[in-house]
Every structure is written in C-alpha cells, then in structure tokens.
Amino acid sequence: MRLVTPGDSAPASIHRYLLPHEQQVITVRRHPAVLMTPIAFVLGGLVVAGVLSNVVVDRNGSLVNYIWWAWLILLAWFVWKVATWSVDYFVITNQRMLLTTGLLTRKVAMMPLAKVTDMSFQRSISGRMLGYGEFVLESAGQDQAFRVVSFLPYPEQLYLEVCSMIFPTKDKEPDDPIEKRRPKRDPKPNGQGGDPPPEGNPDNPDA
C-alpha cells in the first residue's frame, strides 16, 4: 500500500535514497498546517505595514518604502518556507523509515524498522480539528536519527500501517483442539471406498 498526499506522487528524488531491494510503501508530505505560523506572520505583517503606512505617510513619505520593503522580505521568507515544505517527505519502506528535509542543504534521517521498539502518536486540539498528528518513536539504540515526526497527515491510518510493519503478525495454529487431535486418514486404494482387500493369495482361496 502507498499513501501519498492528495494530488502528489512520490518524487524521483526519494528513489535515490532507496536501496535496490527496498520497496517504497508509504510516502507523505507533512500536513500544510506546518505553514500556519508563516501565514500568520505574513498576514500580520501586511496589517501592520498598512497601518504604519497610513500613520507615517504625512510625516515621512520615504519611511513608507522601508515599511513595505520589510514586508516583502517577510513575504520572501514565507515563499522559502513553502518551497521547503514541498520537498520534505516522510517515507517508509519495507525496511526503514526516512525523513527528508531541506531545500538547499539536504538532510536524510533514517531509522531501521527492526530497531523501533515502541511508537505512539498524539494529537493536539488543533491537530484534531485540522487532521494532523505527531509520531513519537523509541529505538533500541541510544543514538537515533530522529525521535519525533510532527505534522503528519492521516495520523490514525498511518499509525496502524506502520505498526503492522514494525510488529507483523505470525501465522497461528488451528484453534480447534479437535482438529489438532484428529488423525489423518490414509487415502483409499485406487481412489475407491469400501473395505480393504483381504489378505492372502486371491488366486488360491484355500490359502
């Protein structure tokens, strides 16, 4: 199964970090709610810039230009955050977990599934309203590449899928004790029913 955020497909940049025998199972971007803070700063800066422009326009007209230049810098920072979010992926293969981050400076954190001893997820009030959650991973080793993965979409579905990969179920024996004790029947001769053939020489009835 592959989970991909709506409208997206797994990028080719992810495949360069996969081994030849690995299979990509889950690929998701972080939830767009990760951009809430940059959006709030841009909108707040726009309101502040508009108010300050009206206040100082009669006193110092050149100061208005600096105000709007400052807001444009804030807008450029927001565009940078959006571009960074667009290339960040949380990837799970049949062997590892990978967290790829960074636009210019690329960082790939990895954790083998076999070393994950426990995993839980938590959702804040805003996370329940907007549909994102946070994973907390525990590893068998002392040093681990990452421990918390925040702003993940489909948290419940992802949690169940990842847990089924980390802790796979084993084939169980039959639960019915009668079936366990019931002896296996030998196949009938010539595929027919009836009693087995009598012992002795069939050509000599007195034998």
Phi, psi and omega in degrees: 000141178233125177256125179228141180301147186305133178082359182248159170231157182298124184287155178292336180295338179286324185294336181290342179263001182262145176284159183300328183265007180272149176241128179283122185253311184230131177220118179222146166278161172291154182298142179301347178297343177297342180266007182298316181296312176301321179296319180297320179294318182294314180293318177296320178295326178295318179295315181296318180297321178294318180294314180295326179296320178290330182283316189260002184297326181277336183273311184214101183292328181291335180292333179297322179298319179295324179297314182285332173295322177296321179291326177295324175297318177297322178294321178296322176297322178295317178298323177296318179297319179295318179295321178294318179298326184291341181251002178271129182224147170251117188239137175233124175255185178286358180229333188220165166249135179231141175234109181259129182221160175098141180262303177270309176267106186274134179231131180235111176262140186225146174216125177293142179296329182293339182266355179281116181265336181202150178210136177222163176225151181223151181227129175280179179296316178294327178294323178289328179285320186264344176093042175223164181212182183228132178263139175238118185252142174240130183246157179288333179276164179284320180257131178224148186294322177208152182238324183240130175240111186259166176056050177265134177282165180046056189298317181294315181295317178297319181300315180293320180294316182291319179297323178293335177276323181286319182240076182291148178278147179260155177294131182262153175283164179300137182279342183278114181294335179293320178295327179292321185273346184290123182289154178279135180275139176286146179295144179291146179296137179059019178071016182245159179272191178100179182285155177292156181297145181294152179286161179104185182271118181292337180282340181240097185295335181279352183289000000 
